[in-house]
Amino acid sequence: MPPVTAAADRPSPGPDPAKHRSEHAAGTARNDQHAGADHTGSPPLREFYENPEIPASSGLDRAQRMARMLSLALRGVSAPACILDVGCGDGMAAGIAAQHNPGHRMIGLDWSAGSLRRARRLGLAVVRAGVDPPGLPVASQAADVVIMSELIEHLVDTDCALEEVHRVLKPGGSLLLSTPNLAAWYNRGLVALGVQPVFSEVSLRGVYGRPGSQVAGHLHLFTRRALVQLLEARGFGRVRVTGARYHDVPAPLRPLDRAFCAWPAAASILLVHARKT
């Protein structure tokens, strides 16, 4: 596992990779560590995400999709690789990814105590932490892969989060990210008709002006172009974006949703593999 450090004791960038490998083997991270205060933004956001009625599960389709992305990212990476699932939720996706990619170290990080309890029951090594300052309790250049599966749209400070991910990744390490697409094919039509786009929200207390009934807590939404430019500005390169379908599209429209996956800029979900440069 990656060495867990207090924020004030965080090592300077560029540690000896061999030292990290030995620390990983020694298992210096402590499962279920509370990384100081909850870095959860405002109290309403904390209350929202600790609400047991708010879904914390990735769902089987999304979990399997991320497992496939991880398999591709791990090609050529010597085992055991260190993989951090930031915003792991209930641990379902991380558990499936670990099953599909044995021989590597998977650590789930989240600041929701309820989600981490469920993740722990699945046998996942978990750390309670957030990407807001003072950041992840992980040494610089310790991780081979960081997963952010439909997390970035929930964050208050996306710049700080990506800078923190960049810090903990090894040079050339992979960021695997997925997020709903603001410019999905149906959203283009909805906006033209004066309807709030799917995935967007104006309140944490209810759904207003858009299809659906579940409040998800999305604070930011991205087009393909905006997401690529943001990642490049935060030090990531070789950004590859593909498209994925959305499970809640009505059944008659699902063939069309699958077809738009071939055009990522209009797909329902954006899947990103980027490298630390």
CORURPE-V132232 format. One record per backbone hydrogen bond with DSSP energy under -1.0 kcal/mol. CO is the residue of the C=O (numbers start at 1). NH is the residue of the N-H. If there is no record, write none. Layout:
# CORURPE-V132232
co:CO nh:NH
co:CO nh:NH
This chain:
# CORURPE-V132232
co:3 nh:139
co:7 nh:10
co:16 nh:20
co:17 nh:21
co:18 nh:22
co:19 nh:23
co:20 nh:24
co:21 nh:25
co:22 nh:26
co:23 nh:28
co:24 nh:27
co:30 nh:33
co:33 nh:128
co:34 nh:36
co:38 nh:40
co:42 nh:46
co:43 nh:47
co:44 nh:48
co:45 nh:49
co:46 nh:50
co:51 nh:54
co:56 nh:90
co:59 nh:63
co:60 nh:64
co:61 nh:65
co:62 nh:66
co:63 nh:67
co:64 nh:68
co:65 nh:69
co:66 nh:70
co:67 nh:71
co:68 nh:72
co:69 nh:73
co:70 nh:74
co:72 nh:75
co:74 nh:77
co:81 nh:105
co:82 nh:144
co:82 nh:145
co:83 nh:107
co:84 nh:147
co:85 nh:109
co:88 nh:91
co:91 nh:95
co:92 nh:96
co:93 nh:97
co:94 nh:98
co:95 nh:99
co:96 nh:100
co:105 nh:83
co:107 nh:85
co:108 nh:127
co:109 nh:87
co:109 nh:88
co:110 nh:129
co:112 nh:116
co:113 nh:117
co:114 nh:118
co:115 nh:119
co:116 nh:120
co:117 nh:121
co:119 nh:124
co:120 nh:123
co:125 nh:108
co:126 nh:32
co:127 nh:110
co:128 nh:35
co:132 nh:135
co:136 nh:138
co:143 nh:170
co:144 nh:174
co:145 nh:84
co:146 nh:176
co:147 nh:86
co:148 nh:178
co:151 nh:154
co:152 nh:155
co:153 nh:219
co:153 nh:220
co:157 nh:161
co:158 nh:162
co:159 nh:163
co:160 nh:164
co:161 nh:165
co:162 nh:166
co:163 nh:167
co:164 nh:168
co:165 nh:169
co:167 nh:141
co:168 nh:142
co:168 nh:143
co:170 nh:173
co:173 nh:276
co:174 nh:146
co:175 nh:274
co:176 nh:148
co:177 nh:272
co:178 nh:150
co:179 nh:270
co:181 nh:184
co:184 nh:188
co:186 nh:190
co:187 nh:191
co:188 nh:192
co:189 nh:193
co:190 nh:195
co:191 nh:194
co:197 nh:200
co:209 nh:196
co:222 nh:182
co:223 nh:227
co:224 nh:228
co:225 nh:229
co:226 nh:230
co:227 nh:231
co:228 nh:232
co:229 nh:233
co:230 nh:234
co:231 nh:236
co:232 nh:235
co:235 nh:277
co:237 nh:275
co:240 nh:273
co:242 nh:271
co:244 nh:269
co:246 nh:249
co:250 nh:253
co:251 nh:254
co:253 nh:257
co:254 nh:258
co:255 nh:259
co:256 nh:260
co:258 nh:261
co:259 nh:262
co:260 nh:263
co:263 nh:266
co:266 nh:185
co:268 nh:181
co:269 nh:244
co:270 nh:179
co:271 nh:242
co:272 nh:177
co:273 nh:240
co:274 nh:175
co:275 nh:237
co:276 nh:172
